[in-house]
Amino acid sequence: MCCRSLASHGFAVPRLILLHRELHKLKSTYIDALPQLVAADGRVHTSFNQAVAATGRLSSSDPNLQNIPIRTELGREIRKAFIAEEGNVLLAADYSQVELRILAHITQDADLNRSLSPRGRHSRATASKIFNVRKTSSA
C-alpha cells in the first residue's frame, strides 16, 4: 500500500510523511525560492511562452507562475503572497477544454456547443456519438 492509502486508513506515520512531503515541497519550491526572484520593482515577473509546450498551450517559466498551488489549504496560503497593485486585480483563468471550445466556436456545431455549455455533458455526448447510442438525460 502507498502512503496515501495507509493514511486514509487512519495510520498516523503515513499521514505525517505526506504532511512532511507537502510542507517540504511548499518550502523549497515557493517559500525559499520565490523571494530570490523578486525584481527591483518588488515584484516577481514570469515569462509566458507561446510555442514551448507540446500541447500548444501557453506556458510560464522563470518562475512557473501557472503552478502556484491551490488544491490544499496550505498551498492556497502561498497564493496569498501575490497581491495586485492598487487599482489592479489578479486574474485566474481555467482553460478547461479550451481546444474543444475553440473547435465548437469555429465550426458552430450545435451538438458540440450544447455539450460544452455549463449544463452540458461533453464526455457523455461524445461517447454517445462514437458508439451510436441515444443520449439520455439521466445522471
N, CA, C and O atoms as CSV, one atom per row, in Angstrom:
chain,resi,resn,atom,element,x,y,z
A,1,MET,N,N,0.829,-1.187,0.000
A,1,MET,CA,C,0.000,0.000,0.000
A,1,MET,C,C,0.873,1.250,0.000
A,1,MET,O,O,1.977,1.248,0.546
A,2,CYS,N,N,0.375,2.303,-0.610
A,2,CYS,CA,C,1.124,3.556,-0.634
A,2,CYS,C,C,0.764,4.405,0.592
A,2,CYS,O,O,-0.206,4.124,1.296
A,3,CYS,N,N,1.559,5.440,0.825
A,3,CYS,CA,C,1.337,6.316,1.988
A,3,CYS,C,C,-0.072,6.877,2.019
A,3,CYS,O,O,-0.713,6.894,3.070
A,4,ARG,N,N,-0.564,7.340,0.863
A,4,ARG,CA,C,-1.890,7.960,0.813
A,4,ARG,C,C,-2.968,6.958,1.244
A,4,ARG,O,O,-3.880,7.295,1.999
A,5,SER,N,N,-2.845,5.735,0.757
A,5,SER,CA,C,-3.818,4.706,1.107
A,5,SER,C,C,-3.746,4.378,2.604
A,5,SER,O,O,-4.771,4.273,3.277
A,6,LEU,N,N,-2.529,4.221,3.105
A,6,LEU,CA,C,-2.369,3.917,4.531
A,6,LEU,C,C,-2.868,5.076,5.396
A,6,LEU,O,O,-3.493,4.853,6.433
A,7,ALA,N,N,-2.594,6.311,4.973
A,7,ALA,CA,C,-3.053,7.480,5.729
A,7,ALA,C,C,-4.575,7.537,5.742
A,7,ALA,O,O,-5.178,7.909,6.749
A,8,SER,N,N,-5.194,7.168,4.625
A,8,SER,CA,C,-6.656,7.204,4.566
A,8,SER,C,C,-7.288,6.145,5.465
A,8,SER,O,O,-8.464,6.237,5.815
A,9,HIS,N,N,-6.502,5.149,5.831
A,9,HIS,CA,C,-6.987,4.120,6.756
A,9,HIS,C,C,-6.690,4.482,8.214
A,9,HIS,O,O,-6.895,3.672,9.117
A,10,GLY,N,N,-6.207,5.704,8.432
A,10,GLY,CA,C,-6.025,6.187,9.801
A,10,GLY,C,C,-4.654,5.974,10.406
A,10,GLY,O,O,-4.463,6.235,11.594
A,11,PHE,N,N,-3.687,5.505,9.618
A,11,PHE,CA,C,-2.347,5.305,10.162
A,11,PHE,C,C,-1.636,6.651,10.277
A,11,PHE,O,O,-1.579,7.415,9.313
A,12,ALA,N,N,-1.099,6.933,11.452
A,12,ALA,CA,C,-0.521,8.248,11.743
A,12,ALA,C,C,0.792,8.498,10.999
A,12,ALA,O,O,0.988,9.584,10.453
A,13,VAL,N,N,1.690,7.519,10.968
A,13,VAL,CA,C,3.007,7.752,10.365
A,13,VAL,C,C,2.879,8.089,8.866
A,13,VAL,O,O,3.496,9.058,8.425
A,14,PRO,N,N,2.117,7.343,8.078
A,14,PRO,CA,C,1.969,7.733,6.668
A,14,PRO,C,C,1.339,9.120,6.507
A,14,PRO,O,O,1.709,9.857,5.592
A,15,ARG,N,N,0.407,9.482,7.370
A,15,ARG,CA,C,-0.206,10.811,7.323
A,15,ARG,C,C,0.852,11.877,7.574
A,15,ARG,O,O,0.879,12.905,6.898
A,16,LEU,N,N,1.723,11.627,8.549
A,16,LEU,CA,C,2.794,12.575,8.862
A,16,LEU,C,C,3.825,12.657,7.731
A,16,LEU,O,O,4.362,13.729,7.451
A,17,ILE,N,N,4.095,11.526,7.086
A,17,ILE,CA,C,5.019,11.520,5.936
A,17,ILE,C,C,4.449,12.386,4.816
A,17,ILE,O,O,5.173,13.182,4.220
A,18,LEU,N,N,3.163,12.237,4.527
A,18,LEU,CA,C,2.523,13.034,3.479
A,18,LEU,C,C,2.539,14.521,3.831
A,18,LEU,O,O,2.789,15.363,2.968
A,19,LEU,N,N,2.276,14.839,5.082
A,19,LEU,CA,C,2.321,16.234,5.520
A,19,LEU,C,C,3.739,16.789,5.370
A,19,LEU,O,O,3.920,17.915,4.907
A,20,HIS,N,N,4.738,16.005,5.758
A,20,HIS,CA,C,6.135,16.439,5.618
A,20,HIS,C,C,6.474,16.697,4.155
A,20,HIS,O,O,7.117,17.696,3.833
A,21,ARG,N,N,6.047,15.806,3.270
A,21,ARG,CA,C,6.314,15.984,1.837
A,21,ARG,C,C,5.684,17.277,1.325
A,21,ARG,O,O,6.313,18.031,0.584
A,22,GLU,N,N,4.443,17.525,1.724
A,22,GLU,CA,C,3.761,18.742,1.278
A,22,GLU,C,C,4.484,19.981,1.792
A,22,GLU,O,O,4.735,20.916,1.032
A,23,LEU,N,N,4.819,19.990,3.082
A,23,LEU,CA,C,5.498,21.141,3.677
A,23,LEU,C,C,6.868,21.361,3.041
A,23,LEU,O,O,7.250,22.498,2.760
A,24,HIS,N,N,7.602,20.284,2.816
A,24,HIS,CA,C,8.928,20.394,2.201
A,24,HIS,C,C,8.814,20.968,0.787
A,24,HIS,O,O,9.594,21.844,0.414
A,25,LYS,N,N,7.865,20.490,0.010
A,25,LYS,CA,C,7.661,20.980,-1.352
A,25,LYS,C,C,7.301,22.463,-1.347
A,25,LYS,O,O,7.862,23.238,-2.121
A,26,LEU,N,N,6.368,22.864,-0.480
A,26,LEU,CA,C,5.968,24.269,-0.404
A,26,LEU,C,C,7.146,25.153,0.008
A,26,LEU,O,O,7.358,26.229,-0.552
A,27,LYS,N,N,7.912,24.678,1.004
A,27,LYS,CA,C,9.045,25.472,1.490
A,27,LYS,C,C,10.130,25.607,0.431
A,27,LYS,O,O,10.586,26.717,0.154
A,28,SER,N,N,10.547,24.498,-0.163
A,28,SER,CA,C,11.665,24.551,-1.109
A,28,SER,C,C,11.286,25.209,-2.432
A,28,SER,O,O,12.082,25.960,-2.996
A,29,THR,N,N,10.110,24.944,-2.922
A,29,THR,CA,C,9.715,25.443,-4.232
A,29,THR,C,C,9.205,26.874,-4.198
A,29,THR,O,O,9.406,27.626,-5.151
A,30,TYR,N,N,8.546,27.260,-3.106
A,30,TYR,CA,C,7.909,28.578,-3.079
A,30,TYR,C,C,8.480,29.493,-1.996
A,30,TYR,O,O,8.946,30.590,-2.305
A,31,ILE,N,N,8.451,29.069,-0.755
A,31,ILE,CA,C,8.854,29.948,0.349
A,31,ILE,C,C,10.332,30.320,0.257
A,31,ILE,O,O,10.694,31.472,0.496
A,32,ASP,N,N,11.180,29.367,-0.083
A,32,ASP,CA,C,12.610,29.662,-0.205
A,32,ASP,C,C,12.951,30.281,-1.561
A,32,ASP,O,O,13.790,31.179,-1.634
A,33,ALA,N,N,12.315,29.816,-2.626
A,33,ALA,CA,C,12.704,30.207,-3.987
A,33,ALA,C,C,12.114,31.536,-4.445
A,33,ALA,O,O,12.831,32.349,-5.029
A,34,LEU,N,N,10.846,31.778,-4.200
A,34,LEU,CA,C,10.211,32.981,-4.747
A,34,LEU,C,C,10.830,34.286,-4.262
A,34,LEU,O,O,11.001,35.194,-5.075
A,35,PRO,N,N,11.176,34.432,-2.978
A,35,PRO,CA,C,11.798,35.699,-2.558
A,35,PRO,C,C,13.099,36.012,-3.312
A,35,PRO,O,O,13.450,37.179,-3.483
A,36,GLN,N,N,13.806,34.983,-3.757
A,36,GLN,CA,C,15.047,35.181,-4.514
A,36,GLN,C,C,14.770,35.719,-5.921
A,36,GLN,O,O,15.677,36.208,-6.594
A,37,LEU,N,N,13.510,35.624,-6.359
A,37,LEU,CA,C,13.141,36.036,-7.714
A,37,LEU,C,C,12.461,37.399,-7.762
A,37,LEU,O,O,12.006,37.829,-8.823
A,38,VAL,N,N,12.388,38.077,-6.625
A,38,VAL,CA,C,11.762,39.395,-6.580
A,38,VAL,C,C,12.666,40.398,-7.293
A,38,VAL,O,O,13.848,40.525,-6.972
A,39,ALA,N,N,12.094,41.105,-8.262
A,39,ALA,CA,C,12.844,42.088,-9.056
A,39,ALA,C,C,12.980,43.398,-8.290
A,39,ALA,O,O,12.424,43.552,-7.202
A,40,ALA,N,N,13.721,44.338,-8.864
A,40,ALA,CA,C,13.975,45.639,-8.229
A,40,ALA,C,C,12.679,46.399,-7.943
A,40,ALA,O,O,12.633,47.231,-7.037
A,41,ASP,N,N,11.626,46.114,-8.715
A,41,ASP,CA,C,10.347,46.805,-8.503
A,41,ASP,C,C,9.512,46.156,-7.403
A,41,ASP,O,O,8.384,46.576,-7.143
A,42,GLY,N,N,10.072,45.124,-6.754
A,42,GLY,CA,C,9.366,44.463,-5.670
A,42,GLY,C,C,8.384,43.394,-6.128
A,42,GLY,O,O,7.580,42.907,-5.333
A,43,ARG,N,N,8.442,43.031,-7.386
A,43,ARG,CA,C,7.504,42.062,-7.954
A,43,ARG,C,C,8.247,40.858,-8.518
A,43,ARG,O,O,9.431,40.930,-8.846
A,44,VAL,N,N,7.527,39.760,-8.619
A,44,VAL,CA,C,8.042,38.570,-9.296
A,44,VAL,C,C,7.475,38.604,-10.711
A,44,VAL,O,O,6.268,38.749,-10.901
A,45,HIS,N,N,8.351,38.471,-11.697
A,45,HIS,CA,C,7.933,38.505,-13.099
A,45,HIS,C,C,8.175,37.141,-13.723
A,45,HIS,O,O,9.177,36.487,-13.433
A,46,THR,N,N,7.268,36.718,-14.570
A,46,THR,CA,C,7.402,35.446,-15.269
A,46,THR,C,C,7.549,35.710,-16.754
A,46,THR,O,O,7.352,36.833,-17.217
A,47,SER,N,N,7.892,34.679,-17.493
A,47,SER,CA,C,7.896,34.744,-18.960
A,47,SER,C,C,6.805,33.815,-19.449
A,47,SER,O,O,6.747,32.654,-19.044
A,48,PHE,N,N,5.942,34.314,-20.315
A,48,PHE,CA,C,4.913,33.471,-20.911
A,48,PHE,C,C,5.417,33.009,-22.268
A,48,PHE,O,O,5.903,33.807,-23.070
A,49,ASN,N,N,5.295,31.727,-22.512
A,49,ASN,CA,C,5.810,31.099,-23.729
A,49,ASN,C,C,4.648,30.597,-24.581
A,49,ASN,O,O,3.805,29.840,-24.100
A,50,GLN,N,N,4.602,31.011,-25.827
A,50,GLN,CA,C,3.502,30.624,-26.699
A,50,GLN,C,C,3.782,29.370,-27.494
A,50,GLN,O,O,2.840,28.725,-27.955
A,51,ALA,N,N,5.024,29.000,-27.673
A,51,ALA,CA,C,5.320,27.878,-28.564
A,51,ALA,C,C,6.294,26.884,-27.942
A,51,ALA,O,O,7.162,26.349,-28.633
A,52,VAL,N,N,6.156,26.635,-26.648
A,52,VAL,CA,C,7.072,25.716,-25.971
A,52,VAL,C,C,6.390,24.400,-25.605
A,52,VAL,O,O,6.948,23.326,-25.833
A,53,ALA,N,N,5.200,24.479,-25.046
A,53,ALA,CA,C,4.504,23.274,-24.588
A,53,ALA,C,C,4.087,22.413,-25.784
A,53,ALA,O,O,3.620,22.932,-26.798
A,54,ALA,N,N,4.259,21.096,-25.656
A,54,ALA,CA,C,3.901,20.172,-26.735
A,54,ALA,C,C,2.419,20.245,-27.071
A,54,ALA,O,O,2.021,19.953,-28.199
A,55,THR,N,N,1.599,20.635,-26.097
A,55,THR,CA,C,0.151,20.722,-26.317
A,55,THR,C,C,-0.239,21.973,-27.084
A,55,THR,O,O,-1.375,22.084,-27.544
A,56,GLY,N,N,0.692,22.927,-27.234
A,56,GLY,CA,C,0.378,24.179,-27.897
A,56,GLY,C,C,-0.198,25.221,-26.952
A,56,GLY,O,O,-0.506,26.337,-27.369
A,57,ARG,N,N,-0.341,24.870,-25.702
A,57,ARG,CA,C,-0.881,25.818,-24.729
A,57,ARG,C,C,0.189,26.770,-24.249
A,57,ARG,O,O,1.385,26.505,-24.370
A,58,LEU,N,N,-0.264,27.882,-23.704
A,58,LEU,CA,C,0.619,28.875,-23.119
A,58,LEU,C,C,1.300,28.267,-21.898
A,58,LEU,O,O,0.653,27.582,-21.104
A,59,SER,N,N,2.584,28.508,-21.743
A,59,SER,CA,C,3.281,28.049,-20.538
A,59,SER,C,C,3.977,29.242,-19.895
A,59,SER,O,O,4.106,30.306,-20.501
A,60,SER,N,N,4.417,29.047,-18.672
A,60,SER,CA,C,5.036,30.107,-17.887
A,60,SER,C,C,6.351,29.571,-17.332
A,60,SER,O,O,6.437,28.412,-16.927
A,61,SER,N,N,7.382,30.429,-17.317
A,61,SER,CA,C,8.668,29.969,-16.781
A,61,SER,C,C,9.427,31.115,-16.126
A,61,SER,O,O,9.160,32.291,-16.371
A,62,ASP,N,N,10.370,30.735,-15.294
A,62,ASP,CA,C,11.299,31.649,-14.614
A,62,ASP,C,C,10.637,32.728,-13.776
A,62,ASP,O,O,10.913,33.906,-14.004
A,63,PRO,N,N,9.795,32.401,-12.834
A,63,PRO,CA,C,9.289,31.100,-12.388
A,63,PRO,C,C,7.975,30.735,-13.098
A,63,PRO,O,O,7.345,31.555,-13.765
A,64,ASN,N,N,7.599,29.469,-12.919
A,64,ASN,CA,C,6.339,28.997,-13.481
A,64,ASN,C,C,5.196,29.441,-12.569
A,64,ASN,O,O,4.884,28.767,-11.587
A,65,LEU,N,N,4.586,30.554,-12.889
A,65,LEU,CA,C,3.501,31.075,-12.053
A,65,LEU,C,C,2.162,30.408,-12.348
A,65,LEU,O,O,1.156,30.728,-11.714
A,66,GLN,N,N,2.142,29.484,-13.307
A,66,GLN,CA,C,0.927,28.709,-13.551
A,66,GLN,C,C,0.868,27.505,-12.625
A,66,GLN,O,O,-0.094,26.738,-12.654
A,67,ASN,N,N,1.880,27.343,-11.818
A,67,ASN,CA,C,1.993,26.165,-10.971
A,67,ASN,C,C,1.902,26.503,-9.484
A,67,ASN,O,O,2.296,25.695,-8.643
A,68,ILE,N,N,1.392,27.677,-9.155
A,68,ILE,CA,C,1.260,28.055,-7.753
A,68,ILE,C,C,0.129,27.213,-7.163
A,68,ILE,O,O,-0.961,27.176,-7.732
A,69,PRO,N,N,0.362,26.539,-6.039
A,69,PRO,CA,C,-0.606,25.561,-5.520
A,69,PRO,C,C,-1.957,26.166,-5.138
A,69,PRO,O,O,-2.061,27.322,-4.728
A,70,ILE,N,N,-2.986,25.331,-5.291
A,70,ILE,CA,C,-4.338,25.759,-4.923
A,70,ILE,C,C,-5.154,24.623,-4.313
A,70,ILE,O,O,-6.187,24.874,-3.692
A,71,ARG,N,N,-4.710,23.382,-4.479
A,71,ARG,CA,C,-5.537,22.237,-4.087
A,71,ARG,C,C,-5.637,22.003,-2.590
A,71,ARG,O,O,-6.617,21.430,-2.115
A,72,THR,N,N,-4.623,22.447,-1.839
A,72,THR,CA,C,-4.664,22.230,-0.390
A,72,THR,C,C,-4.741,23.574,0.326
A,72,THR,O,O,-4.404,24.612,-0.243
A,73,GLU,N,N,-5.175,23.544,1.548
A,73,GLU,CA,C,-5.267,24.769,2.349
A,73,GLU,C,C,-3.892,25.422,2.484
A,73,GLU,O,O,-3.767,26.639,2.352
A,74,LEU,N,N,-2.869,24.624,2.746
A,74,LEU,CA,C,-1.517,25.171,2.867
A,74,LEU,C,C,-1.045,25.749,1.539
A,74,LEU,O,O,-0.397,26.796,1.513
A,75,GLY,N,N,-1.361,25.081,0.445
A,75,GLY,CA,C,-0.993,25.582,-0.876
A,75,GLY,C,C,-1.664,26.904,-1.181
A,75,GLY,O,O,-1.047,27.796,-1.762
A,76,ARG,N,N,-2.921,27.038,-0.795
A,76,ARG,CA,C,-3.645,28.290,-1.024
A,76,ARG,C,C,-3.024,29.444,-0.242
A,76,ARG,O,O,-3.148,30.601,-0.644
A,77,GLU,N,N,-2.363,29.144,0.859
A,77,GLU,CA,C,-1.680,30.188,1.626
A,77,GLU,C,C,-0.550,30.817,0.803
A,77,GLU,O,O,-0.290,32.014,0.927
A,78,ILE,N,N,0.118,30.022,-0.034
A,78,ILE,CA,C,1.187,30.532,-0.891
A,78,ILE,C,C,0.630,31.592,-1.832
A,78,ILE,O,O,1.278,32.610,-2.073
A,79,ARG,N,N,-0.558,31.362,-2.363
A,79,ARG,CA,C,-1.178,32.315,-3.294
A,79,ARG,C,C,-1.424,33.674,-2.658
A,79,ARG,O,O,-1.466,34.685,-3.359
A,80,LYS,N,N,-1.587,33.711,-1.354
A,80,LYS,CA,C,-1.844,34.983,-0.677
A,80,LYS,C,C,-0.641,35.927,-0.750
A,80,LYS,O,O,-0.775,37.118,-0.469
A,81,ALA,N,N,0.527,35.408,-1.123
A,81,ALA,CA,C,1.717,36.247,-1.256
A,81,ALA,C,C,1.649,37.116,-2.510
A,81,ALA,O,O,2.388,38.092,-2.633
A,82,PHE,N,N,0.773,36.764,-3.432
A,82,PHE,CA,C,0.641,37.524,-4.673
A,82,PHE,C,C,-0.465,38.548,-4.502
A,82,PHE,O,O,-1.632,38.192,-4.339
A,83,ILE,N,N,-0.096,39.817,-4.539
A,83,ILE,CA,C,-1.035,40.911,-4.285
A,83,ILE,C,C,-0.973,41.886,-5.453
A,83,ILE,O,O,0.106,42.309,-5.868
A,84,ALA,N,N,-2.133,42.232,-5.973
A,84,ALA,CA,C,-2.189,43.183,-7.080
A,84,ALA,C,C,-1.867,44.587,-6.592
A,84,ALA,O,O,-2.167,44.947,-5.453
A,85,GLU,N,N,-1.250,45.377,-7.470
A,85,GLU,CA,C,-1.005,46.776,-7.151
A,85,GLU,C,C,-2.336,47.492,-6.995
A,85,GLU,O,O,-3.356,47.046,-7.521
A,86,GLU,N,N,-2.321,48.587,-6.280
A,86,GLU,CA,C,-3.515,49.409,-6.084
A,86,GLU,C,C,-4.163,49.711,-7.431
A,86,GLU,O,O,-3.494,50.145,-8.369
A,87,GLY,N,N,-5.460,49.478,-7.516
A,87,GLY,CA,C,-6.200,49.752,-8.746
A,87,GLY,C,C,-6.164,48.625,-9.759
A,87,GLY,O,O,-6.761,48.745,-10.829
A,88,ASN,N,N,-5.477,47.531,-9.450
A,88,ASN,CA,C,-5.383,46.381,-10.355
A,88,ASN,C,C,-5.946,45.141,-9.680
A,88,ASN,O,O,-6.160,45.125,-8.467
A,89,VAL,N,N,-6.182,44.120,-10.459
A,89,VAL,CA,C,-6.649,42.838,-9.930
A,89,VAL,C,C,-5.818,41.717,-10.534
A,89,VAL,O,O,-5.261,41.865,-11.621
A,90,LEU,N,N,-5.738,40.617,-9.840
A,90,LEU,CA,C,-5.120,39.415,-10.382
A,90,LEU,C,C,-6.234,38.534,-10.922
A,90,LEU,O,O,-7.303,38.431,-10.320
A,91,LEU,N,N,-5.985,37.910,-12.041
A,91,LEU,CA,C,-6.982,37.088,-12.700
A,91,LEU,C,C,-6.510,35.645,-12.737
A,91,LEU,O,O,-5.365,35.369,-13.096
A,92,ALA,N,N,-7.379,34.735,-12.370
A,92,ALA,CA,C,-7.102,33.306,-12.510
A,92,ALA,C,C,-8.053,32.771,-13.566
A,92,ALA,O,O,-9.264,32.977,-13.481
A,93,ALA,N,N,-7.508,32.084,-14.561
A,93,ALA,CA,C,-8.337,31.561,-15.649
A,93,ALA,C,C,-8.094,30.072,-15.791
A,93,ALA,O,O,-6.973,29.592,-15.622
A,94,ASP,N,N,-9.146,29.354,-16.101
A,94,ASP,CA,C,-9.070,27.913,-16.309
A,94,ASP,C,C,-9.397,27.635,-17.769
A,94,ASP,O,O,-10.493,27.933,-18.244
A,95,TYR,N,N,-8.436,27.066,-18.461
A,95,TYR,CA,C,-8.639,26.761,-19.880
A,95,TYR,C,C,-9.262,25.378,-20.065
A,95,TYR,O,O,-8.814,24.598,-20.905
A,96,SER,N,N,-10.278,25.083,-19.292
A,96,SER,CA,C,-10.924,23.776,-19.354
A,96,SER,C,C,-11.460,23.496,-20.752
A,96,SER,O,O,-12.317,24.224,-21.255
A,97,GLN,N,N,-10.963,22.462,-21.363
A,97,GLN,CA,C,-11.401,22.010,-22.691
A,97,GLN,C,C,-11.299,23.116,-23.730
A,97,GLN,O,O,-12.141,23.210,-24.624
A,98,VAL,N,N,-10.266,23.959,-23.618
A,98,VAL,CA,C,-10.166,25.128,-24.491
A,98,VAL,C,C,-10.128,24.746,-25.967
A,98,VAL,O,O,-10.738,25.424,-26.794
A,99,GLU,N,N,-9.421,23.669,-26.309
A,99,GLU,CA,C,-9.343,23.286,-27.718
A,99,GLU,C,C,-10.718,22.916,-28.266
A,99,GLU,O,O,-11.076,23.304,-29.378
A,100,LEU,N,N,-11.486,22.164,-27.478
A,100,LEU,CA,C,-12.837,21.786,-27.925
A,100,LEU,C,C,-13.744,23.000,-28.014
A,100,LEU,O,O,-14.593,23.081,-28.901
A,101,ARG,N,N,-13.568,23.936,-27.103
A,101,ARG,CA,C,-14.390,25.148,-27.123
A,101,ARG,C,C,-14.078,26.001,-28.349
A,101,ARG,O,O,-14.985,26.585,-28.943
A,102,ILE,N,N,-12.819,26.078,-28.728
A,102,ILE,CA,C,-12.448,26.811,-29.946
A,102,ILE,C,C,-13.022,26.097,-31.174
A,102,ILE,O,O,-13.576,26.736,-32.069
A,103,LEU,N,N,-12.884,24.776,-31.209
A,103,LEU,CA,C,-13.442,23.990,-32.316
A,103,LEU,C,C,-14.950,24.208,-32.434
A,103,LEU,O,O,-15.471,24.400,-33.532
A,104,ALA,N,N,-15.644,24.179,-31.303
A,104,ALA,CA,C,-17.100,24.374,-31.310
A,104,ALA,C,C,-17.453,25.755,-31.838
A,104,ALA,O,O,-18.422,25.912,-32.581
A,105,HIS,N,N,-16.672,26.749,-31.457
A,105,HIS,CA,C,-16.932,28.120,-31.913
A,105,HIS,C,C,-16.691,28.249,-33.420
A,105,HIS,O,O,-17.516,28.809,-34.141
A,106,ILE,N,N,-15.564,27.731,-33.883
A,106,ILE,CA,C,-15.216,27.864,-35.298
A,106,ILE,C,C,-16.202,27.102,-36.186
A,106,ILE,O,O,-16.637,27.613,-37.218
A,107,THR,N,N,-16.549,25.881,-35.783
A,107,THR,CA,C,-17.430,25.052,-36.624
A,107,THR,C,C,-18.906,25.368,-36.428
A,107,THR,O,O,-19.740,25.011,-37.260
A,108,GLN,N,N,-19.225,26.041,-35.320
A,108,GLN,CA,C,-20.632,26.320,-34.980
A,108,GLN,C,C,-21.455,25.031,-34.917
A,108,GLN,O,O,-22.637,25.022,-35.259
A,109,ASP,N,N,-20.808,23.937,-34.472
A,109,ASP,CA,C,-21.506,22.656,-34.325
A,109,ASP,C,C,-22.451,22.748,-33.125
A,109,ASP,O,O,-22.013,22.892,-31.984
A,110,ALA,N,N,-23.755,22.662,-33.405
A,110,ALA,CA,C,-24.765,22.856,-32.361
A,110,ALA,C,C,-24.642,21.811,-31.248
A,110,ALA,O,O,-24.742,22.146,-30.068
A,111,ASP,N,N,-24.426,20.554,-31.621
A,111,ASP,CA,C,-24.316,19.499,-30.602
A,111,ASP,C,C,-23.090,19.718,-29.714
A,111,ASP,O,O,-23.166,19.570,-28.494
A,112,LEU,N,N,-21.969,20.068,-30.331
A,112,LEU,CA,C,-20.748,20.286,-29.556
A,112,LEU,C,C,-20.908,21.512,-28.654
A,112,LEU,O,O,-20.517,21.472,-27.488
A,113,ASN,N,N,-21.468,22.584,-29.171
A,113,ASN,CA,C,-21.706,23.769,-28.347
A,113,ASN,C,C,-22.620,23.447,-27.176
A,113,ASN,O,O,-22.375,23.901,-26.059
A,114,ARG,N,N,-23.657,22.679,-27.414
A,114,ARG,CA,C,-24.597,22.316,-26.351
A,114,ARG,C,C,-23.906,21.444,-25.298
A,114,ARG,O,O,-24.122,21.623,-24.099
A,115,SER,N,N,-23.073,20.498,-25.752
A,115,SER,CA,C,-22.403,19.609,-24.797
A,115,SER,C,C,-21.377,20.352,-23.951
A,115,SER,O,O,-21.054,19.914,-22.847
A,116,LEU,N,N,-20.859,21.474,-24.456
A,116,LEU,CA,C,-19.869,22.247,-23.711
A,116,LEU,C,C,-20.489,23.365,-22.885
A,116,LEU,O,O,-19.776,24.098,-22.199
A,117,SER,N,N,-21.798,23.500,-22.945
A,117,SER,CA,C,-22.471,24.524,-22.149
A,117,SER,C,C,-22.367,24.153,-20.672
A,117,SER,O,O,-22.066,23.003,-20.349
A,118,PRO,N,N,-22.610,25.099,-19.774
A,118,PRO,CA,C,-22.484,24.798,-18.340
A,118,PRO,C,C,-23.313,23.590,-17.893
A,118,PRO,O,O,-22.924,22.901,-16.950
A,119,ARG,N,N,-24.430,23.323,-18.541
A,119,ARG,CA,C,-25.263,22.172,-18.161
A,119,ARG,C,C,-24.995,20.954,-19.036
A,119,ARG,O,O,-25.591,19.896,-18.832
A,120,GLY,N,N,-24.098,21.099,-20.011
A,120,GLY,CA,C,-23.818,20.005,-20.940
A,120,GLY,C,C,-22.965,18.920,-20.314
A,120,GLY,O,O,-22.355,19.099,-19.260
A,121,ARG,N,N,-22.943,17.798,-20.995
A,121,ARG,CA,C,-22.132,16.652,-20.554
A,121,ARG,C,C,-21.311,16.201,-21.742
A,121,ARG,O,O,-21.699,15.296,-22.481
A,122,HIS,N,N,-20.155,16.856,-21.915
A,122,HIS,CA,C,-19.351,16.617,-23.108
A,122,HIS,C,C,-18.940,15.158,-23.258
A,122,HIS,O,O,-19.086,14.598,-24.344
A,123,SER,N,N,-18.434,14.531,-22.211
A,123,SER,CA,C,-17.963,13.147,-22.313
A,123,SER,C,C,-19.093,12.204,-22.697
A,123,SER,O,O,-18.913,11.312,-23.526
A,124,ARG,N,N,-20.241,12.404,-22.098
A,124,ARG,CA,C,-21.397,11.557,-22.414
A,124,ARG,C,C,-21.839,11.766,-23.862
A,124,ARG,O,O,-22.152,10.803,-24.561
A,125,ALA,N,N,-21.864,13.013,-24.310
A,125,ALA,CA,C,-22.287,13.315,-25.684
A,125,ALA,C,C,-21.317,12.709,-26.693
A,125,ALA,O,O,-21.738,12.169,-27.716
A,126,THR,N,N,-20.019,12.799,-26.405
A,126,THR,CA,C,-19.009,12.234,-27.307
A,126,THR,C,C,-19.145,10.719,-27.380
A,126,THR,O,O,-19.143,10.148,-28.471
A,127,ALA,N,N,-19.262,10.067,-26.231
A,127,ALA,CA,C,-19.414,8.603,-26.214
A,127,ALA,C,C,-20.679,8.187,-26.951
A,127,ALA,O,O,-20.684,7.178,-27.657
A,128,SER,N,N,-21.738,8.947,-26.793
A,128,SER,CA,C,-22.994,8.648,-27.462
A,128,SER,C,C,-22.819,8.661,-28.976
A,128,SER,O,O,-23.330,7.779,-29.667
A,129,LYS,N,N,-22.101,9.655,-29.494
A,129,LYS,CA,C,-21.874,9.738,-30.950
A,129,LYS,C,C,-20.949,8.626,-31.428
A,129,LYS,O,O,-21.205,8.005,-32.460
A,130,ILE,N,N,-19.871,8.372,-30.680
A,130,ILE,CA,C,-18.906,7.349,-31.094
A,130,ILE,C,C,-19.553,5.982,-31.171
A,130,ILE,O,O,-19.335,5.243,-32.131
A,131,PHE,N,N,-20.354,5.637,-30.162
A,131,PHE,CA,C,-20.937,4.301,-30.092
A,131,PHE,C,C,-22.368,4.244,-30.620
A,131,PHE,O,O,-23.052,3.229,-30.489
A,132,ASN,N,N,-22.810,5.359,-31.222
A,132,ASN,CA,C,-24.150,5.419,-31.821
A,132,ASN,C,C,-25.219,4.975,-30.825
A,132,ASN,O,O,-26.080,4.151,-31.134
A,133,VAL,N,N,-25.139,5.541,-29.630
A,133,VAL,CA,C,-26.105,5.250,-28.568
A,133,VAL,C,C,-26.898,6.510,-28.291
A,133,VAL,O,O,-26.330,7.598,-28.199
A,134,ARG,N,N,-28.196,6.372,-28.157
A,134,ARG,CA,C,-29.051,7.518,-27.890
A,134,ARG,C,C,-28.705,8.117,-26.533
A,134,ARG,O,O,-28.536,7.399,-25.548
A,135,LYS,N,N,-28.603,9.432,-26.497
A,135,LYS,CA,C,-28.298,10.123,-25.247
A,135,LYS,C,C,-29.515,10.091,-24.349
A,135,LYS,O,O,-30.654,10.185,-24.808
A,136,THR,N,N,-29.252,9.955,-23.052
A,136,THR,CA,C,-30.333,10.031,-22.064
A,136,THR,C,C,-30.075,11.217,-21.174
A,136,THR,O,O,-28.948,11.708,-21.101
A,137,SER,N,N,-31.099,11.684,-20.498
A,137,SER,CA,C,-30.929,12.850,-19.618
A,137,SER,C,C,-30.627,12.459,-18.198
A,137,SER,O,O,-30.456,13.339,-17.355
A,138,SER,N,N,-30.552,11.177,-17.890
A,138,SER,CA,C,-30.268,10.754,-16.511
A,138,SER,C,C,-28.800,10.940,-16.192
A,138,SER,O,O,-27.955,10.991,-17.086
A,139,ALA,N,N,-28.505,11.040,-14.895
A,139,ALA,CA,C,-27.130,11.233,-14.444
A,139,ALA,C,C,-26.403,9.983,-14.578
A,139,ALA,O,O,-25.217,9.921,-14.253
